[in-house]
Amino acid sequence: MYFRTEGYPRAARNMLAIVVLLGVACSAKPSAPRYPESAGPSSSEQKKPEISRDPGPSPLASVAPTAEGWFDPSGLLVSLRAAERDATAQRAGLQSLADLPLYDLQVSIDPGAGTYEVEQETYVTNTYGKELSTLVFRLYGNPSSANAGPTRVRVLHGDCGDSVCHLRQEPPSVVTVSLQEALGPGKRLRIRFKVTGLLERVSPSQTGLLAQSLSGILGGDGGGQESTYGTMSVCEGFVSMGAFFPVLARWEGEAWERVAPRTVGDISLDALALIRARVDAPPLARVVTPGFAVRSVLFNDNQGRIRRRHEFAAAMVRDFAIFAGEGLDTVERRAGEVVVRSTFRPESRKVGERVAELAASALEVFERRFGPYPYRVLEVVEAPLKEGAGGMEYSGMAVLASMLYRPFGKDDPLGGLLGLLDGNDNPMVSVLDDTLEFTTAHEVAHQWWHVLVGSDSSAYPFVDESLAQYSTLIYFEDRYGKERARQLADSQVRLNYIGMRLMGQGDGPVMRPASSFSPLSYAGLVYGKGPFFYREARKTMGDEAFFSALRRYADDHRFRMASSKGPMPYLTQHGREVSRLSQRWLEQTHGDTDLGPVTVQAVLEAVLGKQAAAMTPAIEQLLRTLGTSSPDQSGPSPKDSLQMLQQLERMLDSF
């Protein structure tokens, strides 16, 4: 559960940054939202109703607490497609959906102040097979240690109702609930928290393509600070809350995972949960979350402010985030019976409409290949991500960075140099459009590989990431043909591996924990090398056997957790040759042979065409600077960074 950044990892971002900076050398009408009768349209589309002093009874009031003091999950199943609501617990391997954690959230957002408050009640059933004297919650909006960044989320107080417990927040991302009486197997407990959060203020100048690319080159904020990539921020009134409340920590067999330094990869709990959320926001703000909106109503709060309460039901989700802002536009498309809703800033309308079409097309492709999508709605949101993040996925939601919608402002001098504002002949236009489509499809693919089929993305990142990356190539193949997919395999996938190697890092195994990778090797191996195993397995097995195996894998693990091997047991049943391929591509080091040649020119020509060959010597020199400038190869030193930027400036001046 919680934030999973995607898009261009460091190796590809660095390559893209340099290609963009040197690119000068290469000279529907929106449909109305469809809600059930209990749910209204967004505030910008409503006639002004009479404002009461109380929002009135909730459509989800029957969820919790019940007369027995627990909760009834049936009201939350409105977020699932009709066919998904039958035997949901059985498919997930549960005796009852009421055994899942329920996070009951009352959230109040103040975009102007950049703050929020949460009153939370968590319903916990001990399904861990042993007595528990403590429960551990994680606050992923905070750093793993006090010296790794500011503590933005604080638990003010909490209690366990009729049970006696003591709460402690230490270090910043861990909340320990010590129980006076141990919680036995099968027993239940309700825990209440009062939480306050202070969001990071992000400037639009930090979210454009140039800033994102340079952040990739320079290694982000640096100084040992852990980043949330803009997922806990406010930018010009747009609120991003990707990790804003306490969630149960990962259970590691016999104990809770308390804290781990954030290095690379996804920060995610992976476990299923149920959500009932009431979000109070300014009256004109549009609020987007995973799940299904059941009500939107104006009221006067206890401070005399006019507010709008948005209520959401989210069943069988692995995460829950809130994105909100005033003046946002929305368009909808249909993918069968699923509503695909794209939300964006008004100046991004053309791209926002295209994103809706792309996400709907990707959903249709993946449903044909891997089985039905479980939720009624797929939300796609433009958000001001930063520090190189291109996108992220949540259950039923994909978030795309603003830089993919508006790479350059209208007065951006670099945008003018590239000709991006005045025409479509420049090859960089195609590169950026490919990046938008690839990132969109990749995030939609994660609705199968990690959301529907859960996996431990910290211990085994290749299980979901490499498969989502290859699934994106399947999307391009099904939609545009094999030659187009081959081109994108070069420019969007292999580029990660080649970039890693050109920056001085060696080949290595793909099947290992995220903590064992550097940023460069994570990008090069998990995103750049691992996906090609699936290509080779498919060649060996044939399409029918290959896609049948992935479909069985998805069906068998629907709302469950995959093992550390992911789909490998389903693929290797085909014979020893697939097992040999798995060892070669995922455990051994034959990347240079299998993915070569390791040259800048080969990659540039795949991205920009034959005319890019002239840039090869300059870019090779820059990549050598990037790859060898610091002992741990995590990014250049300040001195090397300055020299590199001066070199970039001289190159631009020469064109």
Secondary structure, 3 states (H helix, E strand, C coil): CCCCEECCCHHHHHHHHHHHHCHHHHCCCCCCCCCCCCCCCCHHHCCCCCCECCCCCCCCCCCCCCCCCCCCHHHHHHHECHHHCCCHHHHCCCCCHHHCCEEEEEEEEECCCCEEEEEEEEEEECCCCCCEEEEEEECCCCCCCHHHCCCCEEEEEEEECCECEEEEECCCCEEEEEEEEEECCCCEEEEEEEEEEECEECCHHHCCHHHHHHHHHHCCCCCCCCCCCCCEEEECCEEEECCCCCEECCECCCCECCCCCCCCCCCCCCCCEEEEEEEEECCCEEEECCCEEEEEEEEECCCCCEEEEEEEEEEEECCCCEEEEECCEEEEEEECCEEEEEEECHHHHHHHHHHHHHHHHHHHHHHHHHCCCCECEEEEEEECCCCCCCEEEECCEEEEEHHHHCCCCCCCHHHHHHCCCCCCCCHHHHHHHHHHHHHHHHHHHCCCECCCEECCCCCCCHHHHHHHHHHHHHHHHHHHCHHHHHHHHHHHHHHHHHHHHHCCCCCCCCCCCHHHCCHHHHHHHHHCCCHHHHHHHHHHHCHHHHHHHHHHHHHHCCCEECCCCCCHHHHHCCCHHHHHHHHHHHHCCCHHHHHCCCCHHHHHHHHHCHHHHHHHHHHHHHHHHHHHCCCCCCCCCHHHHHHHHHHHHHHHHHC
